[in-house]
Amino acid sequence: MSVARKQQPDQGDRLLVIACGMIAREVLAVKEQLALDHLALTCLPAELHFYPDRIAPAMDKAIEKAKAGGYKHIFVGYADCGTGGMLDRVCEKHGVERMTGPHCFAFYQGLEAYEKLADNDMMSFYMTDFLCRQFDAFFMKPLGLDKHPELIKDYFGNYQKLVYIAQTDDPELDKVAEKAAKMLGLTYERRSTGYGDLTTELASAAAHA
């Protein structure tokens, strides 16, 4: 007896999302939530968050590699992310779209909501689910705060508030964010945003693929 197998789309028919490693889990969650079976994901290293000047060149190479591999539909899973418009030039060069907005803190909240809060958030330090999970690896150790807590004032002295933009409801991540705010000497605010514009933009990109 033969068993029918679900036919998978080939690369030419799939949508490839080339994303920041910091949002990989969230892209996959949206993929599952919306049943976007033809969406494929590859990521650039999350560490590029610290080196925004390297994002555009890395994306340029990643898109060229994807096209050489047969992908015709590509979506860039980055906002501008501190590239100063360089990422937009790469997108224009290859005829692809990217996430709208200046950074993931904006599109998670939704651009309209972010713009309304932007003035009040100028002195805020943002955290996401990813940054809560990787707080030690991305902040404590690279900045030397685990060994030299006296540096906290040097790095965070100009902030007034820590805003945790929560994609999920995870009590353990809440604890990390609250502990971080206390350690950094900042007031604490939690905003439950879900995936924000990431959901609508991935859905739109998938629909056009």
Buried (B, 14 or more C-beta within 10 A) or exposed (E): EEEEEEEEEEEEEBBBBBBBBBBBBBBBBBBEEBEBEBBBBBBBBBEBBEEBEBBBEBBBEBBEEBBEEEBEBBBBBBBBBBBEEBBBEBBEEBEBEBBEBBBBBBBBBBBEBBEEBEEEBEEBBBBBBBBBBBBEEBBBEEBEBEEEEEEBEEBBEEBEBBBBBBBEEEEEBBEBBBEBBEBBEBEBBBEEBBBBBBBBBBBEBBEEB
